[in-house]
């Protein structure tokens, strides 16, 4: 197993190379190339000699006057822990071990690493809340539907889940804001952000004071996250519900289930200790795709609800053709997706002793 994991980790390097290469040259093929928007913005902000100096700085810092393949190699060198060292003016130094440099965001005029440190925890927090909800609701409702196959509950829940799976997250987000966060209908939830305007002066936990009940910073954050979490979870939980139902029904018809029932094993043990245990392989298979898909869904949800996460940052990077920002987010997203693939293979071996990677 250890040898297999090491081999898969090494294979991540050329895979990430291919992902970033595709994104890089897609941006290079856009009108204006990689530096067109950057240099145009510089010209609009500054004039005369100052504009010329700023243009020369960006061209030297990122090699914008070089062919795209040279620019890409320079970017790989910057993010690599081993390579040539460059100073802030773009002058090449000695070759050796160095600290990876993700560059500076042209649009925000800040280091990309600082932006990711601020936004990535927000996106991770959203997904940490969503993943248990997706699996809890999807798996539980799938098992219940399988146990009551053909009943009104099974047909009704299946129809509702299919309808939920068909609704785009962007439309659902707009409808939730328009009806559940609108003063003309019901103002139950906030429309945007993760915190209220007075959150900085709140206590962390809810409490009672002389002014009455104060919901606190934690409850205020959770209340702001209700609608975004709904948008991120309803589609994935609907998919898992149908998958769990089909997998459980398939195993309920297996010979080992009839044998267990003939031996007098109670139905609860048959369902959970035998049937569900053998149905987990299908759930593990889709888990490697659900987590990256939730990260992809964060791009839409964070933009709709104005949540300062990595997804919203990615949209801004694409809009401004911010090369360093887009490549850094692509690299992180690809890394998370590939790590999920490795984790899936490890879970296979844990769930089924017959699976071996020797």
N, C-alpha and C positions, 0 to 999 in steps of 0.2 A: 504493500500500500504506500509506504513512504517513497519508494522508487517511482511509483506511478504519479504521486502528487508532485514530486520534484520535476518529473518529465513534463507534466502539464503546466507547471509554473514557467518552465523554460519555453514552452510553446506559446505562452502568452506574449512573449516579446515580439515575434514576427507578426502575430495577429494584431496587436496594438499598432505595430508599424503599418500594416495594411489599412487599418481603420483611419488613422490620422493622415496617411498619405492620400486616401480617397477624399477626405474632407478638405485637405489643403489644396489639392488641385481642382476641386470643385469651386472653391472660392477664387482660385487663380483664373479659372475660365469665365468668371462673372465679368460683366462690363466694368472696365476700370482696373481690373486685376486686383492683386492683394493690397496694393498701396494707394489705389485711386481715391477711395473715400477718405483715407487718412490725410493724404496730401491736400485734397480739396478742402477738408475741414480746417487744416492748418492755414490755407490761404484765406479762408473766410474769417479766421479769428485774428490773424496778424497781417501786417502790410509791410512792403518794402524790404529793407535789409533784415529785419527781425524775422519775417516769414521765410526768407532764404536760409537763415541760420537754423531755424527750426526744421525746415525740410531736410537740410543736410544732416542734422542730428538723427532724424528718423531713418533716413536712408542708410546712414552708417551704422546705427544701432541695430536695425533689423535687416539690412541688406536689401532694401526695397528697390534699389536700382540694379540688382542682380537677377539672373534667370530664376524662375520658380524652383527648380531643383536645387539650386545653390541655397536659396532661402530656406527650403525645407531641411536641408542638411544642417544649416546653421541652427534651426530650431531644435532639431534632434540633439545637437551638441549642447545646447543650453539646458535642456531638461534632463540630460544624462548625468549621472554622478561621476562619470569618467570622461574627460575630454579636454578641449582647450578652454582656458579661462579668458573671459572678455571683461573689460572694465565697463563703466557706465557710458563711455563714449563709443563703445564698439571696437576698441583696439584689442587685438588678439594677444594673449599672454602665453604662459607655459602650459604644457600638456600634463595632466595629472588628475588626482581626485579633487572634486569640487562639490559645492552645494548646488543642487538643481535650481535653475532659474526659469520660472514660467513667464517672465517678461512683464510688461506694463500694459494695462488696458488703455487703449488710445481714447476711447469714449469717456471714461471716468477719470483718466489721468492718475491712476493709482496702480500699484503692483497687483497682478492677478492673484498672487498667493494670498494677499490680505483680503481681497474680495471673496475668495473661496472660503477662507476661514470664517468670514461673517455669514455667508449664505448657505454653505453646505450643512452646518448643524441644523438649520431650519428645515431643509428638505429631509434630512435624516430623521428628525423628530416627527415630521408628518408621516413618513413611511413606517417608523417604529409603531405608531399608533394604528396605522391602516392594516399592516400585515396580520396581526392577531385577529382583528375584526373580520378581515376577508376570510381567513381560514376558519374562525369560529362560526361565523354565520353560514358560510358555504358548506362546510363539512357537516355541521349539525343538521341543517335543513336538508341536505342530500341524504343523510342516513334516515331521517324521519320519513322523507318521501319514499325511500326504497322499502322501508318496513310497511308502509301503507300503500303499496303499489295499486294503482287503479282507483283509489279513493278520491273523494272530492278534494281533500287536502293535497294529494299528490298532483292532481290535474291543475288545481288552482295555483299552487306554488310554482309548478313548472311553467305555466302560462305567464305568471308575473315575472319570473326570472328571465324568461325568454324576451319579454317586453323590455325589461331593464337592460339586458345585454344589447338590445337594439338601439337604445337611446344614447346619442353622442354626449360625451362629458361636457363639451363646450355649450351645448344647448341646455343640458340639465343645470349647469352652473348659472347661466343667465336666467333661467326660470326660477331657480331657488332664490336668487337675489331679487328678482322682480316681484315675487309673491311673499316670501318669508322674511325679507329684509327691507321691505318697502312700506313706508308709512301709509300709503293708500290702501294697503291690505292688512298685513299683520307684521308689525315691527318686532319680531321675535329674536332676530339675530343681527349682528353687525354686518355691514356690507363689504368691508375690506380690512386688510391688515391682520395682525396677530394680537394687538393690544389696543386698549382704549386710550384716549387722550390724557387721562389722569392716572395711567397705570404706574408711572414712575413714583408716585406718592403713595401707592397702595402698600399695605402689608402683604407678605407673601401668601399666607393662608387666610381663609375666610375668618371673620371674627365679628363679634357684637361690640359696638362702642356706644357712646352717648348719642351719636347721630343715627344709630340704628344698625342694621346689618350691612357689613362691608364684604363684598364678595372676594376681594383680594386679587393679587396678581395672578396666582395659579388658576383660579376659577375664571378670571377674565380671559386668560389665554385659551383655556379649553373651550370657552363659549365662542370665541372667535374662530375656533378650528372646527366647529360642528359642520358647517356647510362644506368647507373644503374636503373634510374627511368623507362626507357622504358622496361627493363627486368622485373621489378616488376609489371608493370601495364597492359601490353597488354593481358595477360591471364585472369586476373580478370575482366577487362573491357569487354572482349569478352563474358564471362559467364554472366555478368550483362546485356549485350545487349540482349542476347537471352532470359533471364529471364524476362526482362522488356517488350520485344515484346510480349511474350506469355501471360503475365499477363494483359497487356493493351488490347490485342485482345479478351481475355476472358471476360473482363468487357465491351468492346464495344458491345457485343452481349446480354448484360443483359437487363432486362425489364425497369429498371430505366433510362437507356440511351435513349431508344425509347420514353419513357414518356417525358423526358427533351427535346428531339428534337421536339416532337409533340407540346409542349408548346411554341416553338419558341426560345429556348435558343440557342445562337450562338455556333458554333462548337468548338471554342477555349475554352469557358467556360465548355462545355460538356467534352472536353478532359482533361483539367487540374483540374477543380474544382470538377468533379465527377469521371471520369474514373481513372485518375492518383492517386487521393486521396484514392481510394479504391484498388489501386494496390500497395500501399506502404507496406502493410503487408508482401508481398513476399520479398520485398527488405530489410525490417527490419530483416526478418528471416535469410537471407544469410549474413547480415552484421556482425553478431556474429561470423561467420566462416571466412569471408574475412580478417578481421584485424589480427587474429592469423595466417592465411595463409600467409599474407604479412610478418609477423615476421619470419615465417618459411622460406619463400623465401629469406629473407635477409641473411640467412646462406649461400645460394648458391651465391647470387649476390655479397655479400661483399667479399667472398673468391675469386671469379673470378676477381673482379676489385680492390682487395687489399684495401678495405675500412676498416679502423680501428673501426669497430662497434662490437656490441654484437654477431652478427652472426659469424663473423670471429673468435672472441674469443671462441665461442662454438666449432668450428671445431678444433681449437688448443687444447682445453681442452679434446676433445674426442681422438685426436691423441696421446696425452701424458698421457691419462687416469688420468687426473688431477681431482681427486674426488671432492674436494671442489669447484672448478670452475664449473664443470658440474652440480653438485647438485644446486648451486646457480642460474645458468642460467635456469635450469629446473623449479626451484621454481618460478622465476620471470615470465617465459613464461606461466606456469600454472595459476599464479595469474592474468595475463593480460587476458588470455582466459576466465576464470571464471567471471571476472568483465565485460567482453563483453556480457556474457550470461545474467547477471543481467540487464545491460543497455538495452539489447534487450527486456526483459520483461517489463521494464518501458516504452520503446518506443511503445510497443504494446498498453498499456493502454492510452497513449497520442494520438496515431493515430486512435484508435477505441474505442469510449465510451462504447461499449458493453463488452469490456474486463475488468474484475474486478478480484482482488485477495483477496477480503474480504472473 
